[in-house]
Amino acid sequence: MTDSNDQKEPMPEVAVIGTGTMGTAMARRLLGARMDVHVWSRHPASTMPLVDLGATAFDAASDAARDVDVVITMLATAEATADVMFDGHALDAMKPGSIWVQMATIGVEVTQRLVRETLVQRPVVAFVDAPVSGSREPAEKGQLLILASGPHAAAQSLEPVFGALGRATLWLGPAGAGSAMKLVLNTWLAFQTEGAAEAAALAERLGVPTSALLDVLRDNPLASPYALGKLARMLEQDFDADFALDWALKDLDLVAKEAGAKAAPVASAIAERWRGLVQNGSSGLDVSAARQGLGGDAPVRRSARGPAWIVADRVALDTRQPVSTYECRPGVFIPDASRRSAVSSTRRDLTDLL
């Protein structure tokens, strides 16, 4: 006879709204954790590989959101998110007590508007702001850093979901705090990317051998594993998108809009240079394509992986990774030891260590 106290809580049912590169990787992780997963996308073809893995696809986002415990939105823009959740009635379809987890990078101001609108239209639904630090590869491996903010009462219900998606979750405060942190992190990412691009261009102009540059930077505290990973891809002209230059530019534009150019003048300058790259052939390429336009441009290498919304079965479903969840209070930050682990290869893309 089994003691009822030993029975595990049932896994939450989850809807993933938006199955581009990140949404697809997240849905795969949730399926691997044996959750029931509903999916919807503006590009229905992107849901087919997930259906093969056991997901249920819907023609309408509102139908995907109906009767599930958690709805994750991972759409490209704030406008698309509002269109689907409000105008498309997906929020109206959510059951009382369910949780809307907004995980795309759409900015602080818009996130706070979504909070207010949700409270007015559907007060029985909790809103959690939870953008992530990490790109395609860490998403596929369940190694994202989740920057959660919103009602702390939702934390326990979301533990299985965040546990499948990430290596750690930070609860940062009221909804919007996660989005603010994400903009800070992505600005730091832009600095490192542009620094690697300009260092590579300068080394080439001064005749510094590629091998010497990598040898000097490897295990050097001046270079983060992320910057080394991007530098290696730049040197190989490998711009297959993990995190597209377009999206990095969108985030820098959000920084300028919400904080003002005076708060981050270098970020604004980087944004203007990257805007020129996006408008002149680098759209859809990885952020490592920031190397373009600095001299020595070579033909871009593109893989056969296809458009961003069509994701091949690149990585088999991983088993769940250990995850830590903790609250972040002002002035207190306790990172996982794994965040400081050394990485020997310069070719690995290490966005997940940000």
C-alpha positions in Angstrom: 0.0 0.0 0.0 1.4 3.4 -1.0 1.4 6.3 1.5 -0.5 9.2 -0.1 2.1 11.5 1.3 4.7 9.9 -1.0 2.8 10.5 -4.2 4.4 13.0 -6.4 2.5 16.1 -7.5 1.3 15.9 -11.1 3.4 17.7 -13.7 1.9 20.9 -14.9 0.4 21.1 -18.4 2.2 23.8 -20.4 1.4 25.8 -23.6 4.4 27.3 -25.5 3.2 30.2 -27.7 5.9 30.8 -30.3 8.0 28.0 -31.5 11.0 29.7 -33.1 14.5 28.7 -32.2 14.1 29.3 -28.4 10.4 28.3 -28.1 11.1 25.0 -29.9 14.1 24.3 -27.6 12.0 25.0 -24.5 9.1 22.8 -25.7 11.5 19.9 -26.3 12.9 20.3 -22.8 9.3 20.2 -21.3 8.5 17.2 -23.4 11.6 15.5 -22.2 10.5 16.2 -18.6 7.3 14.2 -19.5 4.9 17.2 -19.4 1.9 17.6 -21.5 2.8 20.4 -24.0 0.5 22.4 -26.2 2.2 24.5 -29.0 1.2 27.2 -31.3 3.2 29.3 -33.9 2.5 31.8 -36.6 4.6 29.4 -38.7 2.8 26.1 -38.3 5.6 24.1 -39.9 7.8 24.8 -36.9 5.4 22.8 -34.6 5.6 19.6 -36.7 8.9 18.2 -35.1 7.4 18.9 -31.7 4.2 17.0 -32.6 6.4 14.1 -33.6 7.8 14.2 -30.1 4.4 14.2 -28.4 3.2 17.8 -28.3 -0.3 18.9 -29.4 -0.4 21.6 -32.0 -3.3 24.1 -32.3 -4.5 26.4 -35.1 -5.4 29.1 -32.6 -3.2 30.3 -29.7 -6.4 30.7 -27.6 -7.1 26.9 -28.0 -3.5 26.1 -27.0 -3.8 28.2 -23.9 -7.1 26.7 -22.8 -7.1 24.5 -19.7 -3.3 24.4 -19.2 -1.6 25.4 -16.0 1.2 27.5 -17.5 1.3 29.5 -20.7 4.8 30.5 -21.9 5.1 33.3 -24.5 8.2 33.4 -26.6 7.4 35.7 -29.4 9.7 38.0 -31.3 8.2 41.4 -30.3 6.0 43.1 -27.8 3.5 43.8 -30.5 3.2 40.1 -31.4 2.8 39.2 -27.8 0.0 41.7 -27.2 -1.7 40.7 -30.4 -1.8 37.0 -29.5 -2.6 37.3 -25.8 -5.1 40.1 -25.9 -6.5 40.6 -29.4 -6.2 36.9 -30.1 -8.0 36.1 -26.8 -5.4 33.6 -25.5 -5.4 35.4 -22.1 -9.2 35.1 -22.0 -9.0 31.4 -22.6 -6.6 30.7 -19.6 -8.2 29.1 -16.7 -8.4 30.6 -13.2 -5.3 30.1 -11.2 -3.1 29.5 -14.2 0.2 31.4 -14.8 1.3 33.5 -17.9 5.1 33.3 -18.1 6.4 36.0 -20.5 9.9 34.8 -21.4 10.8 36.9 -24.5 12.9 40.1 -24.3 10.4 42.9 -24.9 11.6 45.6 -22.4 10.6 46.8 -19.0 8.0 49.4 -20.0 6.0 47.0 -22.1 6.2 44.3 -19.5 4.7 46.6 -16.9 1.9 47.4 -19.3 1.2 43.7 -19.8 1.0 43.3 -16.0 -1.5 46.1 -15.7 -3.6 44.9 -18.6 -3.6 41.3 -17.3 -4.8 42.6 -13.9 -7.7 44.4 -15.6 -8.7 41.8 -18.1 -8.0 38.6 -16.2 -7.2 39.1 -12.5 -7.5 35.3 -11.9 -4.3 34.7 -14.0 -0.9 35.4 -12.5 1.7 37.2 -14.6 5.4 36.3 -14.3 8.1 38.1 -16.2 10.9 35.6 -16.9 13.3 36.4 -19.7 16.3 34.2 -20.0 20.0 34.5 -20.4 21.2 32.1 -23.0 20.7 31.3 -26.7 19.9 28.2 -28.7 22.5 25.7 -27.4 21.9 26.3 -23.6 18.1 26.3 -24.3 18.5 22.8 -25.9 20.5 21.6 -23.0 18.3 23.0 -20.2 21.1 25.4 -19.2 19.3 28.8 -19.4 19.6 31.3 -16.5 16.0 32.3 -15.8 15.5 35.9 -14.6 12.1 35.7 -13.0 10.1 38.5 -11.4 6.5 38.7 -10.3 4.3 37.2 -7.6 6.6 35.0 -5.5 3.6 32.7 -4.8 4.0 31.4 -8.3 7.5 30.2 -7.7 6.6 26.8 -6.3 4.1 26.1 -9.2 6.8 27.0 -11.7 9.6 24.9 -10.2 9.1 21.9 -12.5 8.9 24.1 -15.6 11.9 26.3 -14.8 13.7 23.2 -13.6 13.3 21.6 -17.1 14.4 24.8 -18.8 17.3 26.2 -16.8 20.3 25.6 -14.6 19.2 28.3 -12.2 16.4 30.7 -11.5 16.7 34.2 -10.0 13.6 35.7 -8.4 14.4 39.4 -8.7 11.4 41.2 -7.4 8.2 42.7 -8.9 7.3 41.9 -12.5 9.6 44.0 -14.8 12.7 43.4 -12.7 13.6 40.4 -14.8 13.3 42.4 -18.0 15.5 45.1 -16.6 18.2 42.6 -15.7 18.0 41.1 -19.1 18.6 44.4 -20.8 21.7 45.0 -18.6 23.0 41.5 -19.4 22.5 41.9 -23.2 24.2 45.2 -23.1 27.2 43.5 -21.5 27.0 40.8 -24.2 27.1 43.5 -26.9 30.2 45.1 -25.4 32.0 41.7 -25.4 30.9 40.9 -28.9 31.9 44.2 -30.3 35.2 44.1 -28.4 36.0 40.6 -29.9 35.1 41.9 -33.4 37.3 45.0 -33.1 40.2 43.1 -31.5 40.0 40.5 -34.4 40.0 43.3 -37.0 42.8 45.2 -35.3 44.9 42.0 -35.1 44.4 41.3 -38.8 45.3 44.9 -39.7 48.5 44.8 -37.6 49.6 41.3 -38.8 49.0 39.4 -35.6 48.6 35.7 -36.4 45.2 34.2 -35.4 46.9 31.4 -33.5 48.9 33.9 -31.4 45.8 35.9 -30.6 43.9 32.9 -29.4 46.9 31.7 -27.4 47.3 35.0 -25.7 43.6 35.3 -24.8 43.0 31.7 -23.7 42.9 31.4 -19.9 43.5 35.1 -19.7 41.2 37.0 -17.2 40.8 39.7 -19.8 38.7 37.4 -22.0 35.5 35.7 -20.9 34.6 32.3 -22.3 31.7 33.9 -24.1 34.0 36.4 -25.9 36.4 33.7 -26.8 33.6 31.6 -28.3 32.4 34.5 -30.4 36.0 35.4 -31.4 36.6 31.8 -32.6 33.5 32.0 -34.8 34.5 35.3 -36.2 37.9 34.0 -37.2 36.2 31.1 -39.0 33.5 33.3 -40.6 31.0 31.0 -39.0 27.9 33.1 -38.6 25.2 30.4 -38.3 22.7 32.0 -35.9 22.5 31.0 -32.3 21.5 34.6 -31.3 20.8 36.7 -34.4 22.3 40.1 -34.8 18.8 41.5 -35.5 17.7 40.5 -32.0 20.8 41.8 -30.4 20.1 45.1 -32.1 16.5 45.1 -31.0 17.7 44.7 -27.4 20.1 47.7 -27.7 17.3 49.8 -29.1 15.2 48.8 -26.1 18.1 50.0 -23.8 18.3 53.4 -25.6 14.5 53.8 -25.5 14.1 52.9 -21.8 17.3 54.2 -20.2 18.3 56.9 -22.7 21.5 57.2 -24.8 23.3 59.1 -22.0 23.1 56.0 -19.7 24.9 53.8 -22.2 26.5 55.9 -25.0 28.8 53.1 -26.1 25.8 50.7 -26.5 24.1 53.3 -28.7 27.2 53.6 -30.9 27.4 49.8 -31.2 23.7 49.8 -32.1 24.2 52.2 -35.0 27.0 50.2 -36.5 25.1 46.9 -36.1 22.0 48.6 -37.7 24.1 49.2 -40.8 25.2 45.6 -40.9 21.6 44.3 -40.6 20.5 46.6 -43.4 23.4 45.5 -45.6 23.3 41.7 -45.7 23.9 40.5 -42.2 20.2 40.1 -41.2 19.6 36.6 -39.8 23.2 36.0 -39.0 24.6 35.3 -35.6 25.7 38.2 -33.5 29.3 37.1 -34.2 28.7 38.7 -37.7 29.6 41.9 -35.9 33.0 41.2 -37.3 31.7 42.2 -40.7 32.2 45.8 -41.8 35.6 46.1 -40.1 37.7 45.1 -43.0 38.8 41.7 -44.2 35.2 40.5 -44.8 34.9 37.0 -46.2 32.0 35.2 -47.8 29.5 34.2 -45.0 29.3 30.5 -44.2 25.7 29.4 -43.8 24.6 26.0 -42.6 21.8 24.0 -44.0 19.8 24.3 -40.8 17.2 26.5 -42.6 15.1 29.5 -41.5 15.0 30.4 -37.8 11.5 29.1 -37.4 12.3 25.7 -38.8 14.5 23.8 -36.2 15.9 20.5 -37.1 16.3 17.6 -34.6 19.8 18.8 -33.8 20.0 17.5 -30.3 18.3 14.6 -28.7 16.2 15.2 -25.6 18.5 15.7 -22.7 17.8 14.3 -19.2 17.0 17.0 -16.7 19.9 18.9 -15.3 20.4 19.9 -11.6 18.9 23.3 -11.0 19.2 25.8 -8.2 16.5 28.4 -7.4 17.1 31.2 -5.0 15.9 34.7 -4.2 18.1 37.7 -5.2 17.9 40.5 -2.7 19.5 43.9 -3.3 23.3 43.5 -3.0 23.2 39.7 -2.7 24.0 37.4 -5.5 25.1 33.8 -5.0 25.9 32.2 -8.4 26.2 28.5 -9.0 29.7 27.1 -8.9 29.0 25.8 -12.4 28.9 29.4 -13.7 32.6 29.8 -12.9 33.8 26.5 -14.4 36.7 26.8 -16.9 36.1 26.0 -20.5 39.0 24.6 -22.6 37.6 25.0 -26.1 37.5 28.4 -27.8 35.0 27.2 -30.4 32.1 26.5 -28.0 29.4 29.2 -27.9 29.1 30.0 -24.2 26.2 32.4 -24.0 24.9 30.3 -21.1 27.8 31.5 -18.9 26.6 35.1 -18.9 
